[in-house]
Amino acid sequence: MKVELSVSVTGAVRNSGKYFVSPTSSVVDAIASAGGMLSELSTGGGSGGGGGIPADQTRVRVVRDGRTIVLNFRPDDIAPEVLLLPAQSGDWIHVPNQARSRVRDELQFW
C-alpha cells in the first residue's frame, strides 16, 4: 500500500491544484509538483491565475493546522531549514504574485 500526503498548491505556479506527494517530500518538492514558481522569464500564465505575473518568492505562505507560516524562498536568502521544511498532509501552499509597478511593466515591454 502506497502512502502519500495530500497538499494544495496555488498562486503563481505553473499548475495550481491538489497534489499527492511522498511522505518524505518537502514544501519545495510540493511546489515542484505544481511545475514550480512563475519567474520573470515565464511566457505563459499557467493555471495559477497569475497571467504570467512572476512569483513573490519572499512571501510564500504555508497554511497548516490553521496557522500561517510565511517563508522566503528567494535563492539568495533561503535558509536551510526552509529548504528542508517537510510537507504535511493537508498543507495549503500559496505562492503570491509579485506586486506590479507601471515602471517595471514598461521596462519589460520595451
C-alpha positions in Angstrom: 0.0 0.0 0.0 1.4 3.3 -1.1 1.1 6.2 1.4 1.0 9.8 0.1 0.4 13.2 1.5 -2.3 15.4 0.1 -1.3 19.1 -0.4 -2.8 22.0 -2.3 -0.5 24.4 -4.2 -2.0 27.7 -5.5 -1.0 31.1 -6.8 2.0 31.9 -9.1 2.9 28.3 -10.0 2.6 26.6 -13.4 -0.3 24.3 -12.4 -2.3 25.1 -9.3 -4.1 22.1 -7.8 -4.2 19.3 -5.3 -1.2 17.0 -5.4 -0.3 13.7 -3.7 3.4 13.7 -2.7 5.7 11.2 -0.9 5.7 11.3 2.9 9.4 12.4 2.7 8.6 15.4 0.5 9.5 18.9 1.5 7.4 22.1 0.8 9.9 22.7 -2.1 9.1 19.3 -3.6 5.3 20.1 -3.4 5.9 23.4 -5.2 7.9 21.5 -7.8 5.0 19.0 -8.3 2.9 22.1 -9.3 5.5 22.9 -12.0 7.5 25.4 -9.9 7.0 29.1 -9.3 6.5 31.5 -12.2 9.6 33.6 -12.9 10.2 36.9 -14.7 11.0 34.8 -17.8 7.7 32.9 -17.8 5.9 33.1 -21.1 2.6 31.7 -20.1 0.1 32.2 -17.4 -0.2 28.5 -16.3 -3.3 27.7 -14.5 -2.3 29.6 -11.4 -4.3 32.6 -12.3 -1.2 34.8 -12.3 -1.5 35.6 -16.0 2.3 35.3 -16.3 3.0 37.7 -13.3 6.1 36.3 -11.6 6.0 34.9 -8.1 7.0 36.8 -5.0 9.4 34.3 -3.6 9.8 36.2 -0.4 6.2 35.7 0.9 5.3 32.1 0.2 2.6 31.0 2.7 2.0 27.6 4.1 -1.3 27.2 5.9 -1.0 24.3 8.3 -3.4 23.3 11.1 -5.0 26.8 11.0 -1.7 28.6 11.3 0.1 30.5 8.5 3.8 30.3 8.1 5.5 32.9 5.8 8.6 31.6 4.1 11.3 33.3 2.0 12.3 31.1 -1.0 14.4 33.7 -2.7 17.6 31.9 -3.8 20.0 34.4 -2.3 18.2 34.4 1.1 16.8 30.9 1.6 17.6 29.3 4.9 18.5 25.6 5.1 15.5 24.9 7.5 13.1 26.5 4.9 14.6 24.4 2.1 14.2 21.2 4.1 10.8 22.0 5.7 8.7 18.8 5.4 5.3 18.9 3.7 2.4 17.7 5.8 -0.9 16.2 4.6 -3.5 19.0 4.4 -0.9 21.8 3.8 -2.1 24.6 1.6 0.9 26.3 -0.1 0.2 29.6 -1.7 2.8 31.4 -3.8 1.7 35.1 -4.2 2.4 37.2 -7.3 4.9 40.0 -7.2 3.5 43.4 -6.8 3.3 45.1 -10.2 4.6 48.5 -11.0 3.9 50.6 -14.0 7.6 51.4 -14.5 8.6 47.7 -14.4 5.8 46.8 -16.8 7.0 49.4 -19.2 10.7 48.3 -18.9 9.6 44.7 -19.6 7.5 45.9 -22.6 10.5 47.7 -24.2 
